[in-house]
Amino acid sequence: MQQPKPATAGSAGESYYEAREKIYPREVQGRFQRLRNLAVFVLLGIYYVLPWLRWDERQAVLFDLPARKFHIFALTFWPQDFFYLAWLLIIAALTLFLFTSIAGRLWCGYACPQTVWTEVFIWMERWTEGNRQQRMRLDKAPWSANKFWRKAAKQFLWITFAAWTGFTFVGYFTPIAELGGRVATLSLGGWETFWIIFYSFATYGNAGMMREQVCKYMCPYARFQSAMFDRDTLIISYDSERGEQRGKRKRKADPASLGLGDCIDCTMCVQVCPTGIDIREGLQYECIACAACVDVCDSVMDKMGYPRGLVRYSTQHSIEHKASKVIRPRTIVYSLLWLALIAGFVFAIGNRTPLIVDVIRDRNALYREVDAERIENVYTLRILNMDNRDHTFRIEATGIEGIEVDMQDMPIAVNAGEIATLPLRLRVPRSAVGAGGTTIQIRAQAVDNENIGITQSTRFIGPTPSR
């Protein structure tokens, strides 16, 4: 490893930070690389295409912050539904724990946004600057017209792709067709401009410039992943028992007669690694489990006529010639919790009522005597229609025999996404009210849809009986 370089002149001592050595990952072909390519196309396809889809004459996925509406195809969520987001984040975290305990850092190697966008930026770099050796020579060469135009072409592709990424991100919060029109006419608002530039710069910086440094120094997952690993977790492993001693040899040479293992010390596994590690040194927190080293080592083994699997997905128990267990207490607990949370989430979404009703008691007077026979309580009723369609509601009250509802404008018309606030008067026979009040139920029911209705409980207060 390169030693820390002395600090610049005039400093009090030496620097504790190692200067970054640029990594030039070699292109690799193989089954795992094909899976990674597929993941890139699928995930980026979803990201860039989703805002352009339409649903019921609106954008299918739109997080409309000014209107406080979050549209996801047929569903519309409100700030009052925030607990669904919290629920979903818990499911996502538990999914990460479950799959990490079973198969290591699959998320990092195949689906992490940093990995996905970095892969695209590396593709563009290869298109403009060439393969690994050509890029290394180009960086060392003095500036020339060829070097300038290659570097300029790369930067043009990077900046264009980053800007499109930032534009798409904002398109999830502002209707993307309208946003495109405002970009074309240079009439963007201040916040829209800020977030397009900010997210474009973040994409360019993370995927284009910092790359592996994000995984090695900024991502917290690399630090706590060991808490989810055990000796039965699937990881990228080098079979040192089979590979050592390393050494170069001719293709037809017998490694056993030379006292060598199967590793020919070609360093190809290091050259293809996007974080620049040597997998032969054992499991390291910088490893993102992309399996590029597995693909390239298998190709070398094929050329040498050796069995594949010198570098492979394996477990520590398998390497030690012990049986591995996928089903173990940790994975059982994670799986049961994961399935329970998903089932509960699906059930809750499927039975979600797009209606919120608040019943607020009038605090100025606990009750009012209407006449010698009846007692009245006054409430404020708030109805929030969270559906995408207008509805009319009727109000019913139960819990006390003979209860009467006195309300103007019945049934109540509430437009989609609006709140209706109006007074509600309830009257009951004096003799029907118990000491300390009686619990009653107030129900708002949509007249045009029997599946939209909600019941709230409150207290009806009357005079304290005299002794």
QUILIN-V679364 format. One line per field, one symbol per residue. ss: DSSP state (A for helix, B for strand, O for the rest). phi: phi as a letter, one per 20 degrees, with the letter a starting at -180 (. if undefined). psi: psi as a letter, one per 30 degrees, with the letter a starting at -180 (. if undefined). Layout:
ss->???
phi->???
psi->???
This chain:
ss->OOOOOOOOOOOOOOOOOOOOOOOOOOOOOOAAAAAAAAAAAAAAAAAAAAOOOBBOOBBOBBBBOOOOBBBBOOBBBOAAAAAAAAAAAAAAAAAAAAAAAAAOOAAAAAAOAAAAAAAAAAAAAAAAAOOAAAAAAAAAOOOOAAAAAAAAAAAAAAAAAAAAAAAAAAAOOOOAAAAAAAAAOOOOOAAAAAAAAAAAAAAAAAAAAAOAAAAAAAOOAAAAAAAOOOOOOOBBBBOAAAAOOOOOOOOOOOOOOOOOOOOOOOOAAAAOOOOOOOAAAOOOOOOOOOOAAAAAAAAAAAAAOOOOOOBBBBOAAAAOOOOOOOOOAAAAAAAAAAAAAAAAAAAAAAOOOOBBBBBBBOOOOOOBBOOOOBBBBBBBBBBBBOOOOOBBBBBBBBOOOOOBBBOOOOOBBBOOOOBBBBBBBBBBBAAAOOOOOBBBBBBBBBOOOOOOBBBBBBBBOOOOOOO
phi->.ffgegffgnefaefedeffdfddfffccrfffffffffffffffffeegfefdblmbffcbdefgelcceclfecdcgfegfffffffffffffffffffecmefgffccfgfffffgfffgffffednfgfffffffefffbffffffffffffffffffffffffgfffdcgfffffffffelcffffffgffffffffffffeedelffffeddffffedfffdebfdefcfcdeffeeeffreafgefefffemdeffelemffffeffdmedffeofcfffdlemffffffffffffeneffnfdbfbcffffemdfecfebgffffgffffffffffffffffdfdfbccdddffefbfbcefbfdcdcddcdddddeeeecfbdcddcccpcfnfcddbelefeecffmdddcbfcdcccfgfeeefnocfccdddcffebfedabdcebdddcffgfe
psi->kkkkklllkflfalkgkkkkjkkikkkkkleeeeeeeeeeeeeeeeefeeffkljhglkejkijeefhkjkjcfkkllffgefeeeeeeeeeeeeeeefefegbheeefffkeeeeeeeeeeeeeeeefaaeeeeeeeefllkleeeeeeeeeeeeeeeeeeeeeeeeeffffkkeeeeeeeeeghhkleeeeeeeeeeeeeeeeefeeecfeeeefekfefegfffflafgkklkkkieeeelklllllegkjeeffhlafkghfgefeffkfggljffglkkffkghfgeeeeeeeeeeeefglklgeklkaleeeeghlkljejleeeeeeeeeeeeeeeeeeeeefgkkhkkkkjkkjfekelkjeaffkkkkklkkkjjjglglklkkkkkklfkkgkkkjklhklkkklkglkkklkkkkklkeffklkglkklkkkkkkegjffjlkkkkakkklkkkk.
